Amino acid sequence: MLSVDALAAWPRTETGKLLTRRQQLQLNSHLPAIDELLKVRALRKMIEAFGEGLIGAINPVTGRLHASFLIAGASTGRFAARGPNLQQMPKSRQKGFRRIFAASPGQLVMALDYSQIELRAVAELISDWFGTDSTLRQSFAAGWDAHTATAMAMTGKDRPEDITPEERQMAKPCNFGLLYRMGDRGFYNYLRAGFQPDITYAEACDRRGRFFECYPDMARWQDEYARQSRQQGYTQTVAGRRWRWRWQAQQAEDLDEDAPFYADKLIGFHGAYAVNHPVQGSCAEVMMIVLACLDRALRDEPAQLIATVHDEVVLLVPDDSAVVERIGTLAQQEMVAAFVDVFPQAPTLGLVDPMVGPTWGDLKPLKVWLEERRSV
């Protein structure tokens, strides 16, 4: 039951009923039954999209799904997909849905995913902006993943092995949420909705402040680059693909002069997107290079490139240890080379690790899979 104060503060529809949009429920997931309601809703959505929806999309001739991939379907330049939309296929939560995609007898699914590609990209953008190794680039060069590195910086611990799973988990929303200039209020709601429902506003602000104390070069880059992109009228990727602010400029007669960011809306400027576009957009360019290079590299190999999902490529390969090892090594090399093509000075330790298994949801690291095969 909602308290009197909570009931009074809860947003309502035009007819006076309590608003039940997902974000509103997420912000109050600590209340009785709301977390369960959110889980049921999420599961229902997944079943609708990837249950009967997938069955209806199976091609009657081939017995397969043939999604359409839209090049630069998103404004950042990322692919979009439809019929079905594989971009929405869950990876960590409810990952059992990926078991739907199974290899035929005698074949295996191989997936290669860039590890923390957006954090690696921003590490390079910051380094190039200031002409010196960013804090994040140094972490990746040392072989640390970004969440462990952030947890070390925020806890004051010197060794990655001393970081607890809880401390690493705490670092994730900082890395993901603050990468694109999320402010105090936005970060507070982000933490409440997806990570820590009972956190206070003061605690969220303190955590945000400590994050940027650990990454002062990121804070400076975000401010300086956003300011420059506003002045020049566009934001752009490493390859020079530009998003011009005038494309989303609003007319003065459509705005309230007292509305927040009134001057920015007149010219179409958006501070978060100013830093989002060069990061996600440059990562999209990496994937464009990957797909072109993999297509060439695999033409004489018994492998098929069957899907791409954001920063991941999915292949179909023969169930043969020697062939799987060769293709995995080749694909890994091509993906590393594509990343370095866009970010020449980037550390590549742990950048890409091939995974293989009978389905897209039952994958093991290639090295582990090979060791298990050899021990049989």
Summary of the structure (lengths in Angstrom):
residues: 376
radius of gyration: 22.8
end to end distance: 57.1
largest distance: 73.3
contacts: 1105
relative contact order: 0.13
helix: 55%
strand: 12%
